Amino acid sequence: MCGIIAYTGAEPATPILVSGLRTLEYRGYDSAGIGVQNGSCRITVTRALGVDQLAEAVAGGTSNDGVEPTVGIAHTRWATHGGVTISNAHPHTSADGRVAVVHNGIVENYLDLRVELSDAGYRFGSETDSEVIAHLIARCLKSGESLASAVRGAAGRIRGASSFVATSADEPGVIVGVRLGNAGGIVVGIGDGFHLLASDVLAILPHTDRVIYLRSGEVVTISSAAAGFTDLNGATLERRPFKTGRSFEAAAKGEHPHFMAKEIAEQPEAASSAMRRRVDFENGTVDLPEVPYSDDEIRSFDRIIVTGMGTSLHAGMYGAQMIEALTGIPTQAENASEFRYRSTSLNDRTLVISVTQSGETVDTLAAMESASAAGAKQIALVEAEDTQATLMADGTLYLRAGQEIGVASTKTMICSLTVLYQLAVYLGIRRGALSPDRARELVSDLSRLPGLIAEMIDDGGDCRRLAVERLKDRRHLLYLGRGALQPMAMEGALKMKEIAYIHAEGYAAGEMKHGAIALISEDMPTIALVPQGALYDKMVGNINEVKARGGEVIALATRGDEVMPGLADEVLWLPEAPEWIVPLLSLVPMQQLAYHTSVALGLDPDKPRNLAKSVTVE
Ligand code: M6R
């Protein structure tokens, strides 16, 4: 949450910072701001309610005294403390305007610090928690410290997970960044005659592909010529850059009107990529060298927890069902934000599998921390490279979806499910719970996935029509599913809520009679996941119950189903597919329904209100 970018070099800083903010906008878009060191060693700050407005405001140049600034910091905000106003936008400055700070995270003890600083005569210009950092730094600088030392001093006073970046008019050309805990990270871009800091490597890629990811408790000082690292006590650290595997081109919309449309269309390729060099289609096996456990260790597991948040939790719910079915090990999916605060009797025979595309969701990282403290074994499923999740896990299974920019997860969900499928088969084989024949069958089923998804994407036209004719003017929707389709119903509902702002509930169909059926009326359509399979008849029963109460039903059914056209008001067809593959396919029409509903309502599906892609605060 919140995007930070900083540049020091010889080029004009403002265009680099503004274009970096555009790349980082998915992290928050409530307001934006930029602070540049100008020719007479002052800091010029410009703030606006969004990156577009900021770009306009600085279009004339932020230069002063005829000198184009070449050093600056910038921020795009997702509001936590203080409303969406210009005065709450970052950078925040010290009272004399000589220090500017951009911050990501929460200063948990900011009220105490605010009182302490106010008593000492510091005046506050915003309602944010972040502003205390600028004053803390200014106070250290007053006593003659360097900016790096002042940043360490401020870092030592604040509580909670935070990353912040500061610059001071008293140290021309210098920018200092620090990472504390699991708030969004900072990536250092190493260039020839310039350096950058950013919340995401994507904002660095147009300039250099040599990067270093800052670890928690590390401080970096950059100038045009050098990047130096210390710990919070000032002891020098050796950090070497590496060439990132990320590509900037992947972050362009191409011919698609929105990133979400592009990312839905990329799902066949993403699913293939998640299997590459892991699934042996000829021999019908899966090999995951990233899982670093011996057969004995795998046999010793007596409990598996799959954890995550939002879409990643829904993927985990599917994964938990499949893993338990294939390994015989009791497996539960757990909401990470609850799991971290509850007493859970984990031990070294527990395997915790954490799903987090960003690798920086603070609740998931905290759940991982408590699992580590209890001695549990840990595997992470992550899209982003070199994240805190990877550092904490014994092994990381990368999702390989390619950069996902749309706030609504689509292709990373498909990849999480694809990887969890492989993990279930792999653990089943290694544990001796899955026969080679059944494993071969499951692998062969998986090989059909990319082609089946591609087929579904081509069929998307009906979703556009239904969005316009049946969904966009509704205020409430119900999504029903059973078994592994229940988490998919929850995911379908989440997509609709987050990008079309229509209240939607994802429900276990069997639960409906215990309360939710009271809501059914002609105003509340039901989207029923009713493919062929063991639970088909039960779902037909639920659909009949909805119809009997005047409810409208859109069914997702298997092509060839002769009952549904006579029963449901509309049918979206799923191709015939194996039991564990159908849930993945069911996602595609639900993503398209949400996407087209959002567009039909004139909303921007890539930037839903109040949301950000990476949730790095609690
Ligand atoms: O990066 P993560 O996978 O840990 O993110 C967890 C959730 O915030 C995320 O899945 C969110 O629910 C989706 N972007 C919604 O589409």
Residues whose N, C-alpha, C, O or C-beta is under 5 A from the ligand:
A	BS01	M6R	M309 G310 T311 S312 V355 T356 Q357 S358 G359 T361 V407 A408 S409 K613 V615
